[in-house]
Amino acid sequence: MQGSNWAKFLGQPVALWGVGYYLSVFAVAMAGSMGALVEKRWPSVVLVALNGWGVIFSGYLTWLEVVKIDAICRYCVGSAAGVVVLFVLSWLDLRAQAAAPASSD
């Protein structure tokens, strides 16, 4: 599959995009859990946006696997499941923050 026509997105390997995505999620999650950002809402909003995009992109890649490539990658399925879990967790966190007393962003 890495040798297929679908192995690149915007000229870069799909795996590189995945690494960038996971590093971005990790960086925002870590930043949002430290110091003055703990009480801020924007890191949670950014995580929901990043993970929402991750769900959309993973859905696209899964569609490619099934329809165009006609092969399923178990690592890709695992990654897609992980992205969905990250999205749900980030959405629940944002929702919990919305229910808590407001802080200035």
ABEGO torsion letter per residue (X at the ends): XAABAAABBGGBBAAAAAAAAAAAAAAAAAAAABEAAAABAAAAAAAAAAAAAAAAAAAAAAAAAAAAAGBBBAAAAAAAAAAAAAAAAAAAAAAAAAABBBBBX
